Amino acid sequence: MPELTRRTALTATAALAAASVAAPRASAEEHHHGAPEAFDEVYEGRRIQGRPGGHHGYAVTVDGRELHVMRNADGSWISVVSHYDPVPTPRAAARAAVDELQGAQLLPFPAN
């Protein structure tokens, strides 16, 4: 069995620390199966709703208009409005979209 060196121990510790930081954190709004719960709320004067289903496994609307959302491999979520700013949940994606829209209406997005 190889001898444990200081370098090996430090490398293993750094790898474990990096893995714990990079691991997606479970949200309070996720079921025990990892699927986000449905939501329906008014945020900044806009009605946002979300439920399981839709094109990418979860459907989100802002004022009744579909907001395309997608779950990344690391468990974070993005939307067509805030594509480069991943968030932990579809609810957070809907809120980020409302913030980004700054009162503008969500326009239809032609899905391929």
C-alpha positions in Angstrom: 0.0 0.0 0.0 1.4 3.4 -1.0 2.5 5.7 1.8 0.3 8.7 2.5 2.2 11.9 1.8 1.4 15.4 2.7 0.9 16.2 -1.0 -1.6 13.4 -1.5 -3.5 14.4 1.6 -3.7 18.1 0.6 -4.7 17.1 -3.0 -7.5 14.9 -1.6 -8.7 17.6 0.8 -8.7 20.2 -2.0 -10.7 17.8 -4.3 -13.3 17.1 -1.6 -13.6 20.8 -0.8 -14.1 21.7 -4.5 -16.7 18.9 -4.9 -18.7 20.1 -1.9 -18.7 23.7 -3.3 -19.7 22.6 -6.8 -22.4 20.2 -5.7 -25.9 21.6 -6.3 -27.7 22.5 -3.1 -31.1 21.0 -2.5 -33.8 23.6 -2.3 -36.6 23.7 0.2 -39.0 23.8 -2.7 -37.9 20.5 -4.2 -39.7 17.2 -3.4 -37.8 14.2 -2.1 -37.5 13.0 -5.7 -35.6 16.2 -6.7 -38.5 17.6 -8.8 -39.4 21.2 -8.1 -42.8 21.9 -6.5 -45.5 23.8 -8.3 -45.8 27.5 -7.5 -48.2 30.3 -8.2 -47.4 33.8 -6.9 -47.4 37.5 -7.7 -43.8 38.8 -7.9 -43.1 42.5 -8.5 -46.7 42.8 -9.8 -46.4 39.9 -12.3 -48.1 36.6 -11.9 -45.6 33.8 -12.1 -46.6 30.1 -12.2 -44.7 26.8 -12.5 -45.6 23.2 -12.6 -44.1 19.9 -13.6 -44.6 19.2 -17.4 -43.8 21.3 -20.4 -41.1 21.0 -23.1 -38.1 20.5 -20.7 -40.0 18.8 -17.9 -41.2 21.9 -16.1 -43.6 24.6 -17.4 -43.3 28.3 -16.2 -45.5 31.2 -17.2 -45.2 34.9 -16.6 -48.6 36.6 -16.8 -49.9 33.6 -18.6 -47.2 33.6 -21.3 -44.8 30.7 -21.4 -41.3 31.2 -20.2 -39.0 28.5 -21.6 -36.9 27.1 -18.8 -34.4 24.3 -18.8 -32.5 22.4 -16.1 -28.7 22.2 -16.5 -26.7 19.1 -15.8 -25.5 20.6 -12.5 -29.1 21.0 -11.3 -29.4 24.7 -11.9 -32.0 26.3 -14.1 -31.9 28.9 -16.9 -34.6 30.6 -18.9 -34.6 32.1 -22.4 -34.6 35.6 -20.7 -31.7 35.0 -18.3 -29.8 32.3 -20.2 -26.4 33.1 -18.9 -27.4 33.5 -15.2 -28.2 30.0 -13.8 -30.4 29.9 -10.7 -31.3 27.1 -8.3 -35.0 26.7 -9.1 -37.6 27.4 -11.7 -39.3 29.9 -9.3 -35.9 31.8 -9.2 -35.7 31.6 -13.0 -39.2 33.2 -13.3 -38.3 35.9 -10.8 -35.0 36.6 -12.6 -37.0 36.9 -15.9 -39.4 39.4 -14.3 -36.5 41.4 -13.0 -34.8 41.3 -16.5 -38.0 42.3 -18.3 -38.3 45.5 -16.3 -42.1 45.7 -16.9 -41.9 44.6 -20.6 -44.2 41.8 -21.8 -42.7 38.4 -22.4 -42.8 37.7 -26.2 -43.5 34.3 -27.7 -40.4 32.2 -28.3 -40.5 29.9 -31.3 -39.3 26.6 -30.0 -37.6 24.3 -32.5 
